Amino acid sequence: MHGRTLLRTRTVCSLEALIHFAEKPSYRLPRSTITTNGNRYRIAGPRSHHFALRCGLLRLYSTSSSTSNVSAGYSWDPANSRSDREPPELVSSDAQRRTIYALSTPPGKAGVAVIRISGPDASKVWSGMVRTRAAGNGKAREREPEPWRMHRCSVVHPGSSEVLDDGLAVFFKGPKSFTTEDVLELHVHSGRAIISSVLNAISFFPFCRPAERGEFTRRAFEGGRVDLTQVEGLRDLIDAETESQRKLALKTAGGATRARLEELRNEIIQCLALVEALIDFGEGEDIEEGVFDQARERVLKLRDTIQHYLSDNRRGEIMRSGIRLAIFGPPNAGKSSLLNFLAQREAAIVTPIPGTTRDILELSLDISGLPVIIADTAGLRKTDDIVEQIGVERAKQLVQSADVSLCVLSAPEVVVSSAASGSPLNIPPTVVPLMKDDTIVLLNKIDLLPSSLSLPSAPAQATWGVSLSTGQGTQTFMEQFGEVLRHRYHILRDSGVSAEEPLITHARHRCHLENALKFLEAFLNTPPEEVVFAAEELRYAAQAIGKISGLIDVEDILDAVFRDFCIGK
């Protein structure tokens, strides 16, 4: 714990003993960090809490991380607490302080802030801080919490009984709560001073400590409320910025992915049971013939199913993180104008001078409910300018790695010249190497085309003609462009995602499924005579599937999943 910790010594502890322990090599606390005030000693330093516990001679009264309490030198003192209350129980470590608390709503000025407390001592926080109001006279009084009911109350300081705010409180009795523990939620006004005072008041209890990132959700996982895929879905739901992301995350958080993965795992376990039966009994009177062949047939279907999930062109990961779209083309074709049109603001500088854009400019946008990360790139041309050359090379690399590429061409240049050559479009030679069958083509400046020329289409590519300066054709382009993206990633307009299969939304899922597929392939390549090795391959495959949902406890995976949550979740 960082900051200062105020300690009161027992009579058996002298200042000399305190300094003796402080100067041990394992603590390395210099003498200057210890100051005295009567029979109280103050130890400053990030390791003070651990030091005090290891000494074994000190009675720890305040372990609060509250800045105001620490700087003022406050500690738990029975003389300052209510006479009808016992002093708080002494706690030897943060690990034993199982009750956690945090602000669960974004900090800042707002109507309501929710402060969540979870753990075995949540009811004690209620008793110390919540004063409910009677229905008739509205006077605040202390009473036991009635679970799952919102109470109008005054929130008071547990030591001084000072009213901190009027609000609401609700108590969830475990295991019927999100974390499966006793949970108390305080709904107060969202002012910085109010939130700070309530959090400081909770830190007054020695059995409470601030929650770590994602700790509430981790406790829900450890209590069996959710599995890892639902945890990831919940995190994606919080981070969702578009309608398709919301629907995709809601499906995962609701357990759709969990259910399908559990089906796969159970099917593998059933196949394993057949093979294990051969190991234990062998084919004969007790086991019917052809058991190994039955297992092989079922594993073949499982292999095909997993291969189907893996051959989705990463659409689940792309939908979760955003479709990476690169705008490219020759200079002055209107690439930056297109970016500004899509962003509905002047995000990029637009001038008549060729080569204005020299570096990559990225924006995250919502296009027809789809998350799209659009990148404007430098115009593709041969140049002697070193800076522009670097920009052109970066543009080429980005286009080649993008999920979707959109080529912007100047209609007067490519259409007029193509009329003379007889080809559909006369695409500049610097652009041709980057054109692919799925490249989207936008012909800009159609308002400058001679009336005698019709607008051709690029072969094999989706093509639209627009005028970004006058707005001609832009509405049709936006409507059809969104449909092209939906069709490319098999996203249904009505449901947001395909209802036929659970999507792989994280690289972690894909990695474990690929491992499971390898083990299934190894099983299929194992002859019946080596039934013991065949069983091991199925066991590894089941474990690989279990790691996705967290049925197999891997600590580093859990840490990676929960560290991206906010403190109050």
N, C-alpha and C positions, 0 to 999 in steps of 0.2 A: 504494500500500500504506500503510495507516495504522499508526501507532505509530512505533517507532524502528528505524533501520537502522544497524548498526555497520559502519564502513568502515575498511579498512587502505589507506594511501596507498602509491604507488610513490615511489621516491626523487626523481622529477622533480616531485613535487607538494609544495608548501609550504603551510603554514597560510594564508599571505597569498593564495596562488592559490585556495585553497578558499573563503576569505571573499570574494574577488573574484567568483567564480562565484555564490556564495550570495546576494550582494547585487544581482545582476542583476535588472532589472525583471521579466523573464519568470519568475523563481523567487520573488522577494520573501521570501527567508528571512533574518530578522534575525540580526545577529551573535550575539545571545544564545543562538541555537539550536545553536551549534557549541561543543563542549567538547573538550579535548584530554586525552590520557592516553598519554604517550610518543609513539610514532609512530602512534597510533590517534586518529581523530576521530569524534565522535558527532554525527549530524545528526538532529534531532527535527522531526517534522512530516509531514503527510499526503502531501507531494509529494517526500519525501526520496529515494525510490527513483528516480523520474523524474529528479530533479536529479542524482543520482550518475551515471546513465547518460549524460546529456547533457554532463556535464563532460568525460568522456573521459580524465580524469587519475587516476581512482580505480579501485581493484580491489575489486570487491564480493564479500564472502565470505558474508554472511548476508542473505537476503531473506525470512526466515521471518516469517510473521504470528503465530507462537506468542507468546502473552503472556508465558509464563514465560521463554523464551529472550531475548526483547527486553528485559524488565525487568531481567534479570540481566546483560545485556550480552554474552551468548555470541555467538561467531562461529565459523565453520569455521576451524580451526587445524590444519595438518598435524602439529604436534607433539603434539596431543592425540588424533589419529586413529591407527588401527592402522598399524603400520610397513609392512605389506605392501600397503597401499592407496595409490593415487594420490589427490592432492587432487582434489576435484570440479571438473569443468569449469566455466569461467566462462560465465555466461548474461547476455545483454544486456537481455532484456525478458521480461515475463510471457508475451507471445505466443509466445516461443520455448521457454518451459518447458511443453512439451506434456503432460507427465505430471501428472495430477491425482489428488487423493485426497479422501476424505470418509467420514464415518460413514454407512452405508447403513441402519442400523436406528434406531428411535427412541431418543433419549437417555434415560438413567435406569437404575435397578437392574433387572437381568433376568438370565436364564441366559447368553445369548450375544449378543455384539455383532459385527456384520460391518463391517469397514473395507475399502473398495474403493479400489484404485489402478489407474488406466488410463492407458496411454500408452507411448511407445517405450522408456522407461526403467523400466518396471515390473519387469523382470528384475533390474535393479540394486538395486531395493529389496529383492527377494527375497534377493539375495546379501548385502546389508548387514544384514538384520534377521531372516532365517529360518534357524534351526538345526534341521534335521530330526533325528528320533530313530531310531536303528537298531532293527531288529525284535528283536534278541537281547538286548543289554545296556541298551537304552534311553538310551544316551548321545547327547547332542545333537552334531551335526556339520554342517559346511557342505558343501552340494553343489548342483549345478545343479537347477533345477526340472524335474520331470517333469510335462508338461502334463496337465490334465484328471484329476488324481488328488489326492484329499485326503491331506494329510500331517500327521501328529502332529509338533508342533514346539515349540521355545521361540522366543519373539519377543524379540529383543535390541535394545539401542540401537546404532545404527551407529557411534557414536563411541567409547563406553566398553565396549561388549559386555556391559553390564549386562542381566540377564534381566528383562524387563518383565512377562511372563506366559507361561504354558503354554497352548497352544491348537492350532488347526488352520490350515493354509494350503493354498490351491489356486491353481494358476496356469493361466490360459487363454491359449493361444497364438493371437494374431490370425492370420487374420481369424475364427477359430472362437470368437468371444466375443460378448457382448452389444453391446459398442461397436465391434466389428471390430478392436480394437487388442489389444495384450498387456494382460491384466488379472490382477491379483493380489488375492485376497481373504484377509484375515486374520480368523479367527474366534477372538475372545478373550472373556474373561468381561466381562459388561456392568456393570462398576462405574465410577463416574465417574472415579476416580483412574486406573484401568487405561486407559480410553479416552483420557483426556487425555495420559497418558504415551506411548501408542503414536502418537497424532496428532502430539505434539511431536517424537517421534523421526523420523517421516516428514518433518516440516518441516526436519529437519537436512540433508536432501539438497537442494542448491541447484537441482536440475533439477525439483523437485516444487513444486506450488502447490496451495492448496485449491481444490476444484471450486466452480463457481457453481451456482445453482439449475438443476436439470434438465440439467446439462452432460453427464452420462453418456448420458442418453437422446438428447440432441442429437447426440452423436457417433455413436450408433447410427443415427440418421436420416441424418446426413451420410455414413455408411459404407454406406448402402443396406440396413441390417438391417430397418428399419421405415419406413413412410411416415407422413404427418402424421395420417391418420385412426387408424392404429394407436397413434401416440403419444398422441392424445387418448383413445383407448380404454383405454390403459394408465393414464393419469391418472385416468380415471373409475373404473377398476377399483380403484385405490388408495383413492379417495374413496367407493366404494360402501358404503352402509349397509343396504340391503335386498336380498333375494334377487333381485327383478326387476332392480334396478340392476346387481347383479353379473353376471347372465346377459346383460343388454344390453351392458355394457362388455366382457365376455369375447368376445362375438361380434364387436364392433368391433375389439378388440385382436388377435383371431385372423385378421383380414384379410377378413371377410365384406363389409364396406362397401367396402374397397379393391378387391376383385374385381369388384363390380358397377359401381363407378365406372369402373374400367379398361375394362370392356365398353362402357360408354357412350362413353368417349373414343375407343376404337378404332373404334367404329362411325362416329363423326363424322369421324375421320381417313380412313376408307375412302370416305365420301361426298365428303370434300374431294379425295381422289385422283381420283375420277371427274370432278369439276369442273375440277381442274387439268389433267387430260388434254385436256379441251375447249379450255382456254386454249392448251396447247402444240401440239395437232395439229388441233383442230376436227373436226367430224363429217365423215367421208368414208371413204377406203379404210382408214385406220389405226384409226379409232374407229367402233364400231357406232352406229347411230342410236338415239335415245331415251335416251342416257346421262344427260342432265340430268333427264329424267323419272324415271329410276331413282333418282337421288340424291334427288329430291323425295319419292318414296314412302318411302324409308328415313328421311328426315328427319321426315316426318309421324309415323312410328311412334316415333321418338326423342322428338319433342315430346309425344306422348301419354304416353309412359313417364315423362318428367320431370314432367309435369302431375300424374300419378298420385302420384308421390313427394311433391309439394308440397301435395297436398290431403289431408294426414293430420291436420289440426287440431293440428299441432305436438306430436303425441303423443310423438315421440322426445325432444324437448327437455323436455317435461313429465315424462317418466319419468326422465330423467337428473337434473333439478334438483328434482323433487318436485311432486306434485299439490297445488295451492293450494286448500284447502277452507275456506269461510267458514261459521261457525255463526251464524245470526241468528234473530230472533223477538221477541215481546213480552217485557217484563220478567217475571221470576219464572217463566218457562216451564220452566227447567232447562238452559239453555245451558251455564253454567259447570259444572253437575253432569255434563253429557255430556262436557265436556272432561276433567274429573277421571276419569271412568270410562274414557275412551279412553287417558289417560296412566297410569292405575293409580296415581295419587298425587294429593295435594291441590295441584294446580298453580294453581287459581283459588279466590278467596274466595267462599264460598257462604253467603248469609244470607237470611232471609225478607223482608228489606227490598228493595222494588223499586228498581232503579237502582244496585245495588251495583257492577256492572261498568260502568266509564265509559270505559275505553280498550281498545285491541286487545291481546290476549294471544295470542302465537303459540308453537306447539310443533311440533317435527318428530317424527313418529311412523311406526312401521312397522305398516301395517294389511294383513293377509293377504299380507305380502311386498311391498307397494307403498309407496313413499315418499310420505308425505302431510304437508303443512305445514298444520296446523289452526289457525284463528284464531277466538278467542272474541270476540264484539263486544258492544257496549252494547245493552240492550233498546230496541226501537223504540217510542217513544211521544212524545206532545207534552208538553213540559216547559218551565218557566220558568227552570230551572237552566242557567246559561250553560255550565258545564263539561260537564254531561250533554248539552246540545245539540251541543257539539263532538263528543262521543263518538258520538252518533247519526248525525251527518253522515259521520264517518269510517267508521262501520259500513256505511252505504249505499254509499259509494264502494268499499269493500272487496268487498262482495257482488257489485257489478256487474263488478268486474275479476277475480273469482276463477274458477278452472277449474271448481269444483264448489261449489254452494251447498246448505246443509242447513238447513231451517227447523224449529225446535223449537217446538211448540205445547203448551199445557196442555190435555190431553184433557177434563177436566171443564168447562172454559170453552167450547171450540169445539164439543164434541159435544152438550152439553146445550142450548146456545143454538141449535145447528143443528137439533135435533129440533123445536124450537118453530117455526123458520122453514121447515123442510122441505128445506133445502139439505144437501148432503153434509157440509160443514164450514163453520162460521162463522168465517172467517179475519179477524182484526182489520184495519181499514182501513189502519193504518200499515204493515202487512206486505204487503198485496196488491200494491203496485207492484213489489216485488222478486221476486215469485213468477214462475217461468218453467216451461216444459213439462218441463225436465230437473231442476228443483229436487227435492231429496230431502226428504221430510216425515217427521218423527219426532213422534208423539203421546206425550207423557210423562204420568206420573201416572195410568195406566190403572187402578191399584189403587183410585183414588178414584171411579171411574165407578159409577153405580148399576147394579145387575145387570140392570135392565130395558132398558138401552141397549146396543146392539151397536156395535162399533168400525167406523166407516165408513172409506172411503179417499178421498184427495184425487183429483179427476179428473186424469188424465194424468201423475200423479206417483207415484214409488215411495214407498210409505207403510208405516211400521211403528208398532206400539204397544208401548210399554215402560213400565216403572216403574223409574227410576234409583235410587230409594230402596230398593226391595225386590229388584231384579234381575230382575223378571218380564219375559220377552221379550227380554232383552239378548243372550242367546246366539244366538238366531235372527237378531236384527238384525245382529250382527257378521258372521255367516257370509254372509248375503245381501247385506250392504252391501259386503263385499269383492268379491263376484261382480259387483255392479253396476258397481263401478269397473273391474274387469277387462274387462267387456263394453264399457264406454264407450270404453276405450282399446285395445281389441282385443288384450288381453294373455292369452295362453294359460296355463292353470295348470300344464301339464306342462313346457313349454319356457321359460316366463318372458316371451318376446316372440314376436311373429308371425314365422314362418319364411318367409313369402312374399316379403318385401322387406327391403332394408336400411333401417334407420330413420335419419332425419335427426336427429342428436342434438345438434347445435350450430347456433347462429344463423349462424355462418360458412358452414356447409354450405348452408344454405337460401339465403343471399345469393348464393353463387356459382352454385347451380342456377337461381335466378331470372334471373341474368345470362345463363347459357347458354340458357335458354328464350327470352329476348328476342332473342338472336342467331339462334337457329333460326327464330323467327318472322320476323325480318328477311330471312333467306334465302328463306323460303317466299314472301315478298312481292316478291322481286326477280325481274324478268323474265329469261328465258334470254339476251336480248341483252346484259345487263349481267353476264356470267358472271364477270368479274374481281371485281366488288363482291360477288357471291354467294360466291365463294371466301373473301373476307376475313371475311364473317360466320361461315362455318363454322370458320375458323381461330380467331376470337375465342371461339366456343363451345367448341372443344377446349381452349383456354387456360383458360377459366373452370372447366371440369371438372378440369383439371390442377392448379389452385390448391387444390382441396379436399385432394388427396392429397399436395401438395407437389412435384409434378413441375415446376411453375413456381416458381422460387425467388423468393419475396417476403420480404425481410428482416423487415419489420414484422410479418408474419403469424407468422414463426418465433419472434420474440421474444415475442409474445403467447401462443403455445402453450406455450413452455418455461418461462416465468417462474412459472407456478403449481406447478411441481414442487418437491419438497423438495430440499435440498442434495445428499443422497446418491443421488439418482435422476436 
